[in-house]
Amino acid sequence: MDEFRLLRGKLLGGAHLRDVKSLQESIARFGLLSPIIVVRRAATLVVVDGRKRLAAIRRLSFQGRLPRSLVRIPYLIASEAAPHRSMLIHNRELYDAISEQMQAGTNLDTLADTYHLSRQCVRDILTLTRLDPIIREAFFNRLINISQAKAYAAIPDRVAQIRRLRQMGLFATADDILAQDEQDEPEALVA
């Protein structure tokens, strides 16, 4: 297990820790259903997909509950795991490619097939076109998630999107962002 390193070295806590604990129980019961995706850097395997699974496996090992099937952790090296580059590209690259092809007239089904995505995922990516560029950049930099981005995209005016982001901050839930719309109704002027 020591040969694995995380791409981002942050510890998993809060909601992420709950996810890890849930995965831990699932792995203890059913084993690892999806291998960890890594890239090789010198003698180290850097995890690019599967941080929580690896954390769950490490917790099981520490507790002495690791299934025998995981004495050797199954992993795929990214070049072997992804014959199509699109499977591991960054959100910004995926957004650029999909929005460019959509403007060229490619239909939703073809985009979904090309990028191995669901139609809903392609729709979600196209939702980003309605965002102010600052908010879109926050999404690409993983400061906000797709639910938050979709909530901001539901606000038609881009200036209002930015104003809402400044009012509510990066940690507002999608429901809170949308609920704020009702509170933003202009008040009647008192003479």
PAZAPA-4460 file (N, C-alpha, C; in steps of 0.05 Angstrom, whole numbers, plus 32768, in hexadecimal, padded with zeros to 4 digits):
% residues 191
    n_x    n_y    n_z   ca_x   ca_y   ca_z    c_x    c_y    c_z   seq   type   mol
   8010   7FE8   8000   8000   8000   8000   8011   8019   8000     1      M     A
   802A   8017   8008   803B   802E   8009   8043   8039   7FEE     2      D     A
   8040   8029   7FD9   8048   8033   7FBF   8034   8047   7FB3     3      E     A
   801C   8049   7FC0   8008   805C   7FB6   800B   8077   7FC3     4      F     A
   8009   808C   7FB3   8009   80A7   7FBD   7FF1   80B6   7FB2     5      R     A
   7FE7   80C9   7FC0   7FCF   80D8   7FB7   7FD8   80F0   7FA7     6      L     A
   7FC9   80F7   7F92   7FCF   810E   7F82   7FCD   8127   7F93     7      L     A
   7FB9   8128   7FA3   7FB6   813F   7FB7   7FB8   8132   7FD2     8      R     A
   7FCA   813C   7FE2   7FD0   812F   7FFB   7FBE   8136   8012     9      G     A
   7FA7   8142   800D   7F95   814A   8023   7F89   8131   8030    10      K     A
   7F86   8133   804B   7F79   811D   8059   7F5B   811F   8054    11      L     A
   7F4E   8108   8055   7F31   8108   8051   7F23   810B   806C    12      L     A
   7F12   811F   806E   7F03   8123   8087   7EE7   812C   8081    13      G     A
   7ED7   8130   8095   7EBC   8139   8092   7EAB   8126   8082    14      G     A
   7E9D   8131   806E   7E8C   8121   805C   7E9C   810C   804D    15      A     A
   7EB5   8114   8046   7EC6   8101   8038   7ECC   80E9   804A    16      H     A
   7ED0   80EE   8063   7ED6   80D7   8076   7EBE   80C5   8078    17      L     A
   7EA6   80D0   8078   7E8E   80C0   8078   7E8D   80AE   8060    18      R     A
   7E94   80BA   8048   7E95   80AA   8030   7EA9   8094   8032    19      D     A
   7EC0   809A   803D   7ED5   8086   8040   7ECC   806F   8052    20      V     A
   7EBF   8076   8068   7EB5   8062   807B   7E9F   8050   806D    21      K     A
   7E8E   805C   805D   7E7A   804D   804F   7E87   803B   803A    22      S     A
   7E9B   8045   802C   7EAA   8034   8019   7EB8   801E   8027    23      L     A
   7EC3   8024   803F   7ED1   8011   804F   7EC0   7FF9   8055    24      Q     A
   7EA7   7FFE   805D   7E95   7FE8   8063   7E8D   7FD8   804A    25      E     A
   7E89   7FE6   8034   7E83   7FD9   801B   7E9A   7FC8   8011    26      S     A
   7EB2   7FD2   8013   7ECA   7FC3   800A   7ECE   7FAA   801D    27      I     A
   7EC9   7FAE   8037   7ECC   7F97   8049   7EB8   7F81   8042    28      A     A
   7EA1   7F89   8039   7E8C   7F76   8034   7E8D   7F6A   8018    29      R     A
   7E92   7F7B   8003   7E91   7F72   7FE7   7EAC   7F72   7FD9    30      F     A
   7EC1   7F7D   7FE5   7EDA   7F80   7FD7   7EDB   7F9A   7FC7    31      G     A
   7EF1   7F9E   7FB9   7EF4   7FB6   7FA9   7EE8   7FB1   7F8E    32      L     A
   7ED3   7FC0   7F86   7EC5   7FBB   7F6D   7ED2   7FCA   7F56    33      L     A
   7EDF   7FE0   7F5B   7EEC   7FF0   7F46   7F0A   7FF4   7F4E    34      S     A
   7F1C   7FED   7F3B   7F38   7FF1   7F42   7F3F   800F   7F45    35      P     A
   7F55   8014   7F52   7F5F   802F   7F56   7F6E   8036   7F3C    36      I     A
   7F6B   804F   7F33   7F79   8058   7F1B   7F91   8069   7F24    37      I     A
   7FA8   8062   7F19   7FC1   806F   7F21   7FD1   8077   7F08    38      V     A
   7FE5   8089   7F0C   7FF9   808E   7EF9   8014   8088   7F06    39      V     A
   8027   807F   7EF7   8040   8077   7F02   8053   808F   7F01    40      R     A
   805F   8096   7F18   8074   80AA   7F1A   808B   809E   7F28    41      R     A
   80A0   8098   7F19   80B8   808B   7F24   80AF   8070   7F30    42      A     A
   80B5   806B   7F4A   80AD   8052   7F56   8093   8054   7F65    43      A     A
   8084   806A   7F61   806C   8070   7F70   8054   806E   7F5E    44      T     A
   803E   8065   7F69   8024   8065   7F5B   8014   807C   7F66    45      L     A
   800D   8090   7F56   7FFE   80A7   7F5F   7FE1   80A3   7F58    46      V     A
   7FD0   80A3   7F6C   7FB3   809E   7F69   7FA6   80B6   7F5C    47      V     A
   7F99   80B1   7F45   7F8A   80C6   7F37   7F6C   80C2   7F3A    48      V     A
   7F64   80A9   7F40   7F47   80A4   7F45   7F46   808D   7F59    49      D     A
   7F3B   8092   7F70   7F38   807D   7F84   7F43   8085   7FA0    50      G     A
   7F46   809F   7FA5   7F50   80A8   7FBF   7F40   809C   7FD6    51      R     A
   7F26   809E   7FD4   7F15   8094   7FEA   7F17   8076   7FED    52      K     A
   7F18   8068   7FD6   7F1B   804B   7FD7   7F35   8043   7FE4    53      R     A
   7F4B   8051   7FDD   7F65   804B   7FE9   7F64   8051   8007    54      L     A
   7F58   8068   800E   7F56   806E   802B   7F46   8059   803A    55      A     A
   7F30   804F   802E   7F20   803A   803A   7F30   8020   803E    56      A     A
   7F40   801A   8029   7F51   8002   802B   7F66   8005   8040    57      I     A
   7F72   801C   8042   7F86   8021   8057   7F7A   801F   8073    58      R     A
   7F61   8029   8076   7F53   8027   8090   7F4E   800A   8097    59      R     A
   7F45   7FFB   8083   7F3F   7FDE   8088   7F59   7FD0   808F    60      L     A
   7F6F   7FD6   8082   7F88   7FC9   8088   7F91   7FD0   80A5    61      S     A
   7F8E   7FE8   80AC   7F96   7FF1   80C7   7F85   7FE3   80DC    62      F     A
   7F6C   7FDF   80D6   7F59   7FD1   80E9   7F5C   7FB3   80E8    63      Q     A
   7F6C   7FA8   80D6   7F6F   7F8C   80D3   7F57   7F7E   80C6    64      G     A
   7F47   7F8D   80B7   7F2F   7F82   80AA   7F31   7F81   808C    65      R     A
   7F49   7F84   8081   7F4D   7F84   8064   7F47   7F69   8058    66      L     A
   7F35   7F67   8044   7F2F   7F4E   8037   7F49   7F42   802A    67      P     A
   7F4B   7F28   802A   7F63   7F1C   801E   7F66   7F24   8001    68      R     A
   7F50   7F28   7FF3   7F52   7F30   7FD7   7F60   7F4B   7FD3    69      S     A
   7F63   7F5A   7FE8   7F6F   7F75   7FE5   7F8B   7F76   7FF1    70      L     A
   7F97   7F5F   7FF6   7FB3   7F60   7FFF   7FC4   7F6E   7FEA    71      V     A
   7FBD   7F6A   7FD1   7FC9   7F79   7FBB   7FB2   7F8A   7FAF    72      R     A
   7FB5   7FA4   7FB1   7F9F   7FB6   7FA8   7F9E   7FB6   7F89    73      I     A
   7F86   7FB1   7F7E   7F83   7FB2   7F61   7F84   7FCF   7F57    74      P     A
   7F94   7FD4   7F43   7F96   7FEF   7F38   7F9B   7FED   7F1A    75      Y     A
   7F95   8003   7F0C   7F9A   8005   7EF0   7FAB   801E   7EEC    76      L     A
   7FC0   801C   7EDB   7FD0   8033   7ED4   7FC0   8043   7EBF    77      I     A
   7FBF   805D   7EC2   7FAD   806E   7EB2   7FB0   8068   7E94    78      A     A
   7FC8   8064   7E8A   7FCA   805F   7E6D   7FBD   8045   7E65    79      S     A
   7FBD   8031   7E77   7FAF   8018   7E72   7F91   801A   7E77    80      E     A
   7F8A   802B   7E8A   7F6E   802E   7E91   7F5E   803E   7E7D    81      A     A
   7F6B   8050   7E6F   7F5C   8063   7E5E   7F67   8063   7E41    82      A     A
   7F5C   8051   7E31   7F65   8052   7E15   7F5C   806C   7E08    83      P     A
   7F47   8079   7E12   7F3E   8093   7E08   7F46   80A8   7E1C    84      H     A
   7F54   80BC   7E12   7F5F   80D1   7E23   7F48   80DF   7E33    85      R     A
   7F30   80E0   7E28   7F1A   80EE   7E35   7F13   80E4   7E50    86      S     A
   7F1A   80CB   7E56   7F12   80C0   7E70   7F21   80CD   7E87    87      M     A
   7F38   80D9   7E82   7F48   80E4   7E98   7F4D   8102   7E94    88      L     A
   7F3F   810F   7E82   7F45   812B   7E7D   7F39   813D   7E92    89      I     A
   7F43   8154   7E95   7F3B   8168   7EA9   7F1F   8173   7EA1    90      H     A
   7F10   817B   7EB5   7EF5   8186   7EB0   7EF5   819D   7E9B    91      N     A
   7F09   81AE   7E9C   7F0A   81C5   7E89   7F0E   81BA   7E6D    92      R     A
   7F1F   81A7   7E69   7F23   819B   7E4E   7F0A   818E   7E44    93      E     A
   7EFD   817F   7E56   7EE4   8172   7E4E   7ECF   8187   7E47    94      L     A
   7ECC   819C   7E57   7EB9   81B1   7E51   7EBF   81BE   7E36    95      Y     A
   7ED8   81C5   7E31   7EE0   81D1   7E18   7ED9   81C0   7E00    96      D     A
   7EE0   81A6   7E02   7EDC   8194   7DEC   7EBE   8190   7DE7    97      A     A
   7EAF   818B   7DFC   7E92   8186   7DF8   7E84   819F   7DEE    98      I     A
   7E8A   81B7   7DFA   7E7C   81CF   7DF1   7E83   81D6   7DD4    99      S     A
   7E9C   81D1   7DCC   7EA5   81D6   7DB1   7E97   81C3   7D9D   100      E     A
   7E95   81AA   7DA4   7E87   8197   7D93   7E69   819C   7D92   101      Q     A
   7E5E   81A5   7DA8   7E41   81AB   7DA8   7E3B   81C2   7D96   102      M     A
   7E4D   81D7   7D96   7E4A   81EE   7D85   7E4D   81E6   7D67   103      Q     A
   7E5D   81D1   7D62   7E61   81C7   7D47   7E49   81B6   7D3E   104      A     A
   7E36   81B1   7D50   7E1E   81A2   7D48   7E1D   8185   7D50   105      G     A
   7E30   817C   7D60   7E30   8161   7D69   7E19   815D   7D7D   106      T     A
   7E0B   8147   7D7A   7DF4   8143   7D8C   7DFC   8137   7DA7   107      N     A
   7DEA   8138   7DB9   7DEF   8130   7DD5   7DF7   8113   7DD7   108      L     A
   7DE9   8101   7DC9   7DEF   80E4   7DCA   7E0B   80DF   7DC0   109      D     A
   7E13   80EC   7DAA   7E2E   80E8   7D9F   7E43   80F1   7DB3   110      T     A
   7E3F   8108   7DC0   7E51   8112   7DD4   7E54   80FF   7DEB   111      L     A
   7E3D   80F5   7DF5   7E3D   80E2   7E0B   7E4D   80C9   7E04   112      A     A
   7E49   80BE   7DEC   7E58   80A7   7DE3   7E76   80AC   7DE0   113      D     A
   7E7C   80C3   7DD4   7E98   80CA   7DCF   7EA8   80CC   7DE9   114      T     A
   7E9C   80D8   7DFD   7EAA   80DD   7E16   7EA4   80C9   7E2C   115      Y     A
   7E95   80B4   7E25   7E8D   80A0   7E39   7E80   80AC   7E51   116      H     A
   7E6D   80BD   7E4C   7E5E   80CB   7E61   7E40   80C6   7E5D   117      L     A
   7E31   80C9   7E72   7E14   80C8   7E70   7E0A   80E1   7E62   118      S     A
   7DF2   80E0   7E57   7DE6   80F8   7E4B   7DE3   810E   7E60   119      R     A
   7DDB   8106   7E78   7DD8   811A   7E8E   7DF2   8128   7E94   120      Q     A
   7E08   8119   7E94   7E22   8125   7E9A   7E29   8139   7E84   121      C     A
   7E24   8132   7E6B   7E29   8145   7E55   7E18   815E   7E59   122      V     A
   7DFE   815B   7E60   7DED   8172   7E65   7DF8   8183   7E7C   123      R     A
   7E02   8176   7E91   7E0E   8185   7EA8   7E25   8195   7E9E   124      D     A
   7E36   8189   7E8E   7E4E   8197   7E84   7E45   81AF   7E73   125      I     A
   7E31   81AC   7E62   7E27   81C2   7E52   7E1A   81D8   7E62   126      L     A
   7E10   81D1   7E7A   7E05   81E5   7E8C   7E1A   81FA   7E93   127      T     A
   7E33   81F2   7E93   7E49   8204   7E9B   7E4B   821B   7E87   128      L     A
   7E41   8219   7E6F   7E42   822F   7E5C   7E32   8247   7E65   129      T     A
   7E1E   8243   7E77   7E0D   8258   7E81   7E1A   8267   7E99   130      R     A
   7E31   825E   7EA2   7E3E   826A   7EB9   7E4F   8282   7EB2   131      L     A
   7E51   8294   7EC5   7E65   82AA   7EC3   7E80   829C   7EC2   132      D     A
   7E93   82A6   7EB2   7EAE   8299   7EB1   7EBC   8296   7ECC   133      P     A
   7EB7   82A8   7EDE   7EC4   82A6   7EF9   7EB9   828D   7F08   134      I     A
   7E9F   8289   7F06   7E93   8272   7F13   7E9B   8258   7F05   135      I     A
   7E9D   8259   7EEB   7EA5   8242   7EDC   7EC2   823A   7EE4   136      R     A
   7ED3   824E   7EE7   7EEE   824A   7EF0   7EEF   823E   7F0C   137      E     A
   7EDD   8247   7F1D   7EDC   823B   7F38   7ED4   821D   7F37   138      A     A
   7EC3   8216   7F25   7EBC   81FA   7F21   7ED5   81EA   7F17   139      F     A
   7EE2   81F5   7F02   7EFA   81E7   7EF7   7F10   81E3   7F0C   140      F     A
   7F12   81F6   7F1E   7F26   81F5   7F34   7F1C   81E6   7F4C   141      N     A
   7F04   81D9   7F4A   7EF8   81C9   7F5E   7EF2   81D8   7F78   142      R     A
   7EEC   81F1   7F75   7EE3   8201   7F8C   7EC5   81FE   7F90   143      L     A
   7EB6   81F8   7F7B   7E9A   81F2   7F7D   7E95   81D8   7F6E   144      I     A
   7E7F   81CA   7F75   7E79   81B1   7F68   7E64   81B5   7F51   145      N     A
   7E5E   81A0   7F43   7E4B   81A2   7F2D   7E2F   81AB   7F36   146      I     A
   7E26   81A2   7F4D   7E0C   81AA   7F57   7E0B   81C9   7F5C   147      S     A
   7E20   81D3   7F68   7E21   81F0   7F6C   7E22   81FF   7F51   148      Q     A
   7E33   81F5   7F3F   7E35   8201   7F25   7E1A   8202   7F16   149      A     A
   7E0B   81EC   7F18   7DF1   81EB   7F0B   7DDE   81FF   7F18   150      K     A
   7DE0   8202   7F32   7DCF   8215   7F40   7DD5   8232   7F37   151      A     A
   7DEF   8239   7F36   7DF6   8253   7F2C   7DEE   8257   7F0F   152      Y     A
   7DEF   8242   7EFF   7DE7   8244   7EE3   7DC9   8249   7EE0   153      A     A
   7DBA   8242   7EF4   7D9D   8247   7EF3   7D96   8264   7EF7   154      A     A
   7DAA   8274   7EFF   7DA6   8291   7F02   7DAD   829D   7EE6   155      I     A
   7D99   82A8   7ED8   7D9E   82B1   7EBD   7DB3   82C7   7EB9   156      P     A
   7DB5   82D9   7ECC   7DC6   82F0   7ECA   7DE2   82EA   7ED6   157      D     A
   7DF7   82EC   7EC7   7E12   82E5   7ED0   7E1B   82F8   7EE6   158      R     A
   7E13   8310   7EE6   7E1B   8323   7EFB   7E0E   831A   7F15   159      V     A
   7DF5   8311   7F13   7DE7   8307   7F2B   7DF4   82ED   7F35   160      A     A
   7DFE   82DC   7F23   7E0D   82C4   7F2B   7E25   82CB   7F3D   161      Q     A
   7E34   82DF   7F34   7E4C   82E7   7F43   7E44   82F3   7F5D   162      I     A
   7E2F   8304   7F5D   7E26   8310   7F76   7E1D   82FA   7F8A   163      R     A
   7E0F   82E6   7F80   7E06   82D0   7F91   7E1E   82C1   7F9D   164      R     A
   7E32   82BC   7F8C   7E4A   82AE   7F95   7E58   82BD   7FAB   165      L     A
   7E5A   82D7   7FA7   7E67   82E8   7FBC   7E57   82E9   7FD6   166      R     A
   7E3C   82E9   7FD3   7E2B   82E9   7FEB   7E2C   82CF   7FFA   167      Q     A
   7E2C   82B9   7FEC   7E28   829F   7FF8   7E42   8290   7FFD   168      M     A
   7E57   8296   7FEE   7E71   8289   7FF1   7E72   826E   7FE3   169      G     A
   7E88   8261   7FE5   7E8E   8248   7FD6   7E80   8230   7FE2   170      L     A
   7E77   8232   7FFB   7E6C   821A   8008   7E4E   8219   8009   171      F     A
   7E41   822B   7FFB   7E23   822A   7FFA   7E1A   8212   7FEA   172      A     A
   7E05   8205   7FF3   7DFA   81EE   7FE5   7DEA   81F8   7FCD   173      T     A
   7DE5   81E6   7FBB   7DD5   81ED   7FA3   7DBA   81F7   7FAB   174      A     A
   7DAE   81E9   7FBF   7D93   81F1   7FC8   7D94   820D   7FD4   175      D     A
   7DA9   8214   7FE3   7DAB   822F   7FEE   7DAE   8244   7FD8   176      D     A
   7DBE   823D   7FC4   7DC2   8250   7FAE   7DA8   8256   7FA0   177      I     A
   7D98   8240   7F9B   7D7F   8244   7F8D   7D6A   8251   7F9F   178      L     A
   7D6A   824B   7FB9   7D57   8257   7FCB   7D5C   8275   7FCE   179      A     A
   7D74   827E   7FCB   7D7A   829A   7FCD   7D6C   82AA   7FB7   180      Q     A
   7D65   829D   7FA0   7D57   82AB   7F8B   7D3C   82B7   7F95   181      D     A
   7D2E   82A7   7FA5   7D15   82B0   7FB0   7D18   82C8   7FC3   182      E     A
   7D2E   82C9   7FD0   7D33   82DF   7FE3   7D3D   82F8   7FD5   183      Q     A
   7D46   82F6   7FBC   7D52   830C   7FAE   7D3D   831D   7F9F   184      D     A
   7D23   8317   7FA3   7D0E   8327   7F96   7D11   8344   7FA0   185      E     A
   7D10   8357   7F8D   7D13   8373   7F95   7CFD   837C   7FA8   186      P     A
   7D05   838A   7FBD   7CF1   8394   7FD0   7CE4   83AD   7FC5   187      E     A
   7CCB   83B1   7FCC   7CBC   83C8   7FC3   7CC8   83E1   7FD0   188      A     A
   7CCA   83F6   7FC0   7CD5   840F   7FCA   7CC1   841D   7FDC   189      L     A
   7CCA   8425   7FF3   7CB9   8433   8006   7CBD   8451   8003   190      V     A
   7CA7   8460   7FFF   7CA9   847D   7FFA   7CAC   848C   8013   191      A     A
***
